[in-house]
């Protein structure tokens, strides 16, 4: 009983230290909690997208959609670099769960059976952008370039999907490539003061 109480107290203190160390603009505890929840979800989402797009790009390489999914995967490769480097400055010790990795692989494998239409991607992305905007608003202003990028890369995915829907897969891929070409990675990576 005594050891479980001591363990609970230690975990509570450790959690408080981690929350206090997170670079959060939010002052209310519920906003801090929401910031951490949204940040973890976005990091999970980037792992999910990286794994699923990697498989989709491979499976669809000889299909009309292949060029789009290859560009989407290439964007997720860039994102992995930016997010991994930013996690250090954010003091965010991120480790993807096996569930996230399994979901990513399963979604990628699903491309053997179906090709996700631009419309299906749009339906996923549209409701997610406000959550990323909320994350950006809750974050410490010193990390504004990173959180602006977080929102911008999702908006680029939306725009590319919309273009793919109206003008075709190749044109949608061009939107993703233009976004990547216009991104200076070192300027959007979160860095700590004095870096």
N, C-alpha and C positions, 0 to 999 in steps of 0.2 A: 504494500500500500504506500509506504513511505517513498520507495524508489519510483513508483509510477507518478506520485505527486511531484517529486523532484524533476522527473523527466518532463512532465507537463509544464512546469515553471520554466525550465531551460528552453523548451520549444517555443513557449510564448515570448520569452526574451529574445531568442534568436530571430523569430518572425518580426518582432518590433524593430530590431536592428536592421534587418534586411529592408523592411518597408521604409525606415528612416533614411537608409542609404540610397534608395531609388531616386533618380532625378525626376521629381514630380513637381509640377507647378501647382497642383491641387493642394488645398490646405485642409479640406475636410477628410476625415478618415474614409468615408464612403467613396469620395472621389479618388483617393489614393488606391483604394481597393479596385475601383473600376479601371484605373490606369494600368495596374498590374495585370488585371484580367484581360484587358484589350491588348496589351503588349504581348502577353503570352499567346493569345489567340492569333495575333498577326504573325508571330514567329512560327507558330505551328502551321499557319496557312502557307507561309513561304516554303516550309519543308514539304508539305503536302503538294503544293504546286510544282516544286522542283522535281519530286519523284514521279508525279503523274505526267508531267510534260516531257520528262526524259523518255519515259516509255512510249508516250503518244507520238513523239517525234520519230522514234525508231520504227514503231509499228506502221505509221502513216507516211513514211518517207517516199513511197512511190504513188501516193494518192494526191489528189488536188489539195487536200487540207494539209498535207505534209509540210509545205513551206511555212504555213502559218504556225503550226505546232512546233516546228524547229525554231522559229523566231521567238515564240513564247518560252520555249526551254532556254534559249540563249539569254533571254531577259532574266529568267530565274537563276541562271548561273551568276549573272551580274549581281542579282539580289543576294545570293548566298554570300558573296564577298562583302558587300556593303553591310549586310545585317550582322554577319559574324564579327566584323571589325567594330561595328557600332555597339554590339552587346557589351564589349569590354568597357567602353566609356560610360555606358548606361549602368554599369555595375549590375548587369542582368545575366545571371548564370543560367543560360538557356540550354536545356537538353531536351531533344524531341522524345516523346513517348513512343512506345512500340505501337500504340494504337494509331498515332499520327502517321508513322511510317507505313503501317499496314494499309491504312486508308489510301495513302499516296500510291502505293504499289497496286492496290486493287483498282483504283481509278485508272491507272495507266494500263493495266491489263484489260480493262473494259473496252479499250479502243480496238481490241481484236474483234469485238462484236459490234460496236457502234462508234460512229464519229460524232462527237459532241458538236452540235450546230452552233453557229455564232449566237443564235437566239438563246440557247441554253446557257451559254457563257454570260450573256447580258443579264439574264434573270438572276444569276448568282452574284454578279459584280455590283449591280445597281444598289441593292440594299446594304451592301458591305461598305461602300464609300463613306456614308455618314458615320459609321462606327470608327473608321480610320480618322476622319476629321475630328471626332470627339477625342480620340487618342492624342492627336496632335495638339488639341487645345488643352489637354490635361498635362502634357509634358513640360518639362523645364524649358524655358525660352532659349537657354544656351544651346539646346540641341535642335533648334528650329530647322536648320537645313536638312537634317536626317528625317524628321517627321514630315516636312514638306515633301521630301522624296517619297516617303511611304505612301502618302496620298497620291502624288503624281504618278507613280508607277501603276497604281490601281486604276487611275483615270486613263492612263495610256492603254491598259488592257481593255477597258470599256470602249474607248474610241476605236481601237483596233478591231474589236468584235463587231462594233456597229458598222465599220467600213467593210469588214468581211461579209457581213449580212447583205449590204447593199451593192458592193462592188466586187466581191469575190475574195477568196482566201489570200491570193497574192497581194492584193492591195492592203488587206488587213495586216499582213506580215510587214509590209513597208512601213506602216505606222509604228509597229513595235521596234523595228530597226532604227527608224528616225529618232525615236525616244532614246534608245540606247546610245546612238551616236551623239546625241545632244547632252548626255549626262557625263559630268566630270566626277568620277567616283570619289576622288579624294576630297572634293568640296561638299559632298553630301554625307560622308561617313561622320558619325558623331565622334567628337573628340572631347577629352576633358580639358578643363582650364589649364593653361600652361603648355599644352601640346603643340 
